[in-house]
Amino acid sequence: MPLTPRCRTWLEKDGRPAFGDGRARLLEAIRRAGSINGGAAMMGMSYRNAWAHLNHMEQRLGMKLVERRVGGSHGGGCRLTPAGERLLTAYREYRKMLDREMLALWRRIGLRPSKRASARLS
């Protein structure tokens, strides 16, 4: 029976969680939507919840992740700051490296991950 390897990863600051998979997905959704509200909708969460997660990340990490634009004639919106883009890129690369190493380990010890897991981890 094929198995699906899983692991949870997050970044901590001062021993407390600051950033992980869910928050990375939120930043990606905000980037795609061009707004916190749109990103929240893509994630199936309220604007208030998305805003709270975003503020928590920024406070914990000590950096601005999203540049907000207040409404006006062209409407509001936001985009990731260069620091937000770097954090997201570094986190995704880190996850890919861990996934590749996990798959290699499974193969070395003779376990067979499912085809779906192999595709995700490759």
C-alpha positions in Angstrom: 0.0 0.0 0.0 1.6 3.3 -1.1 2.1 5.9 1.6 2.0 9.7 1.5 4.8 11.4 3.4 3.9 14.6 5.1 5.7 17.0 7.3 4.8 20.4 8.8 7.3 23.2 8.5 7.3 26.7 9.9 9.6 29.6 10.7 10.0 30.7 14.3 11.2 33.9 15.9 12.1 33.9 19.5 10.7 30.4 19.8 7.3 31.3 18.6 5.8 30.6 15.1 6.0 33.4 12.6 5.4 31.9 9.2 4.4 28.6 7.7 2.5 26.9 4.9 -0.9 28.5 5.5 0.6 32.0 5.7 2.6 31.4 2.6 -0.6 30.4 0.8 -2.2 33.6 2.1 0.7 35.8 0.7 0.4 33.9 -2.6 -3.3 34.5 -2.7 -2.9 38.2 -1.9 -0.3 38.5 -4.7 -2.6 36.8 -7.2 -5.7 38.8 -6.2 -3.9 42.2 -5.8 -5.8 42.8 -2.5 -6.1 41.4 1.0 -9.9 41.1 0.5 -9.4 39.1 -2.8 -6.7 36.9 -1.2 -8.9 36.2 1.8 -11.8 35.2 -0.5 -9.5 32.8 -2.4 -8.5 31.3 0.9 -12.1 31.0 2.1 -11.4 33.2 5.1 -12.7 36.6 6.2 -10.9 39.8 5.4 -10.6 40.4 9.2 -8.9 37.0 9.7 -6.5 37.6 6.7 -5.7 41.1 8.0 -5.0 39.7 11.5 -2.7 37.0 10.0 -0.9 39.5 7.9 -0.4 41.9 10.8 0.8 39.1 13.0 3.4 38.0 10.4 4.7 41.6 9.9 4.9 42.3 13.7 6.6 38.9 14.5 9.1 39.1 11.6 9.7 42.9 12.0 9.2 43.7 8.3 6.5 44.8 5.9 5.3 42.0 3.7 2.5 43.8 1.9 2.4 47.4 0.5 -1.1 48.7 0.8 -2.8 51.3 -1.5 -5.8 53.1 -0.2 -8.8 53.4 -2.6 -9.3 56.4 -4.8 -10.1 56.9 -8.5 -8.3 53.6 -9.4 -9.4 51.7 -6.3 -7.2 50.3 -3.6 -5.2 47.1 -3.4 -1.9 45.8 -2.4 1.2 44.0 -3.5 4.0 42.1 -1.8 7.0 44.2 -0.8 10.4 43.1 -2.0 10.9 41.6 1.5 7.6 39.7 1.2 8.6 38.3 -2.2 12.0 37.2 -0.9 10.5 35.6 2.2 8.0 33.7 0.1 10.6 32.6 -2.5 13.0 31.5 0.2 10.3 29.6 2.1 9.1 27.8 -1.1 12.7 26.8 -2.1 13.2 25.5 1.5 10.0 23.4 1.2 11.1 22.0 -2.2 14.5 21.0 -0.8 12.8 19.3 2.2 10.4 17.5 0.0 13.1 16.2 -2.4 15.2 15.0 0.6 12.1 13.3 2.1 11.4 11.5 -1.1 15.0 10.4 -1.5 15.0 9.1 2.1 11.8 7.1 1.6 13.3 5.5 -1.5 16.6 4.7 0.3 14.8 2.9 3.0 12.5 1.0 0.6 9.2 2.7 1.2 7.1 3.5 -1.8 5.3 6.8 -1.7 2.0 7.1 -3.7 2.2 8.4 -7.2 0.5 11.6 -6.1 3.1 12.1 -3.3 5.9 11.3 -5.7 4.6 13.9 -8.2 4.2 16.5 -5.4 7.6 15.9 -3.9 9.6 15.6 -7.2 
